[in-house]
Amino acid sequence: MAVNPQLFPNGMPVPFVNEMFVLARDGVEFEVDKIPGDHGGRVKAKGIIYLSNIRMVFVANKPVGDFTAFDMPLLFVHDEKFNQPIFHCNNISGLVEPVVPEDQHRALYSTHSFKILFKEGGCGTFIPLFFNLIASVRQYNQHSNLAAQPRMDPLQASQTPVDEIMRHAYVDPNDPTKIFLQQPTPESQLRRRTYQSQPVEHSM
């Protein structure tokens, strides 16, 4: 996970090398804990979720203090669960491990719990795509025990073949999820190469 990843002026996340965006889902509420700041560590915001072959990125409609976006590498997400409560909206809950800078100790960073609440419309498109993609990422990369992989590179997920998942995606007419049939960023020459904080590079 990384707080406030780089975004284009339109709010779209700046992609990594070999990153392919699969979908965008507006009208969600996002909750996450253990965020530095003056809000007790827990942040709740409304906005949009982007899902790619590498990560999920929540981008808030309006900043909450210093919090504008939250980046969750798919290889670092675990214990994810789809919840259908009787009196509240459908949601996904789970845990995500932090992306630890190379010069920092893992013990300084704790696991975040998160929840994605589908406040507007159904989730029949988003849910199968999310679970199929995360299962494919795990199967292809075969890293299930994060504790044994403290320095695992989250960008390894870019090698996961997502074309087959996209070809068989079910589109639920009640779900406002937007599926990307082609990559949405006109600034495609801008590509990040690492999760570490540094200026955006031009790809080679």
N, C-alpha and C positions, 0 to 999 in steps of 0.2 A: 504494500500500500504506500501511497505517497499523497500528502496533502498538497493541494493547489498545483497540479501538473500544468505544464505550459498549454495555453489555449490560443487559438486564433481569435481575432477581434469578433468574429461571429459566434464565439463560444464553442466551436468545434475543437476537440483536442488535437494538438500537434502530433502527427503520427510518428511512430518509430519506423526504422528501416524494416521492410517486409511486413508491416502491419496492414491488415485489411479490416475495415469496418464492416460489420455485418448488419447492424440495425441501430436505430435510435428510438427511444420511447419517451415521449413527453408525458406530463401529467402525473408524475410519481412524487411521492414524498420519501425522503431518505433520512435515516437515522444512523448515527455512528457514535461510538464512545471513544474516550481517551484521546481527544484532540486538544492540543495545547491552546490555551486562551482563557478568557474570563467567563466562559459559559459552563463552568463545572465539568468540562471535558466532554460533555454530550452535546452533539449538534443535531438539529432537526431542520430540514429545509425542503422546499419544493423545487423541482427542476426537471432535468432530462437525463436519462441514462443512455450512454453509448456503449455498445458491445462490439468488441473486435476479436480477432484470433489470439490476441495477447492479454487483453484486460477488459474490465468494465470501468467506465469513468462516469461518475455523477457530476453534473455541472448545475450549480444552483441558479435559479432565476434571479435571485438577489443575494448578495453576500451576507453571511451571518458572522459579524465581526470580521476577522481576517480570513474566514473560510469561504472559498468560492467553488472549489471542486475537490473531488476525492477519487483517487486512482487505485484500482484493485487488480493486481495481476492474477489471471485465472489460475496459475500454478500455485498461488499462495492462498487461494480461497479453499475453505474446507467446512464441513458440517453444515453445508447449505441445505435448506429445507423449504418446501413450498407449503404455506399455511393457508387454510381456508376457514377462518373463524366465522361463527354463525352471525355475530352482530357487528363485525368490523370488516374492512376490505381485505381482499386477498393480498398476500405478501410473501416475499422471500426473506428468510433470515439466514445468517451464517456468521462465520468468523473469517478474518483475513489477517495473515501475518504481515508484519512491516517489511518494507525494503530497507535494509540496514546499509548505510553508507560504508564503504570499504575501510574507512579510518575509524569506525565506531564499533563498540562492542554490542553483541546481540542482546545481552542482558539489560541494556539501557532502553530497549524497545519492547513494548508489550503488544499482545494480540488484540485486535479490535473486533468488537461485535458490530454487525450492521443489519439493517432491515430496509427493504425496498417495498413500499406500499403502493399498490396500484389504485390510485384514487379516481381515475377517470377512464372508464371503459374496461373491457375485459383484458385478459392476459393470455388468451389461447394461442397467440403467435409467439409472444415473448418466452413463455415458460418452456415449451419444447425446444426452442432454439437454444436457450440458455443451458438447459440440462444436457442436451446433445453435444453442444460445443465444449462444455467443461469436461464431460466424460471423454470426448475425443482428445482433448488436450492432455488429460491424464494418461490415457491409454498410449498415446503417441510418445509421450515424454517419460512415462513410467517412473515418476517421482511421487510417491504417495506419503513418504515420511519426511516432512519438512524439518523435523528436529535433527535428522541426520544430514540435512542439506542446508546449513545455515547461510551458505554463500551461493546458493543456486541462482542462476541467472534467469529472471522472469521472462526475458526475451526469447528463451528457448522455445516458448510456445508458438512462436511465429512459424515454426516448421510444420505445424499441424495442418493437414489438408482439410480445408473447410468447404471446398467446392461441392462435395457430395451432400453435406448437411444443407447447404443453401439450395441445391437443386430439389431437395425433397421437403423443403420447409412448408408447413401448413400455414395458410393465411386465414386467420379468424376475422370475419368482417366486423366483429364487435371490439376488436383490439386495435387501437390507433398506432401500434408500432409501425415505424417506417423501415422497410428493408432496403438496404443499399445494393442495387444491381450493378452499380459502378461506384467507384470511390468518390466521396462527396467533396473532397478538398481541391479547389483549383490551384492552391499553392502546393502542388504535389512535390515540388523540388525540395520543400522543407521536410527534413526527416531527422528525428532524434536517434542517437545511436546507443544511449545508455540511460539508466534511471537516475544517475548521479546528476546533481544540479550543474548545469553549464549552458552556454548559449546554444541556440538551435544551429545545427550544421546543415550545409548543403550535402545531399547524398552524392556519392561518386557514380 
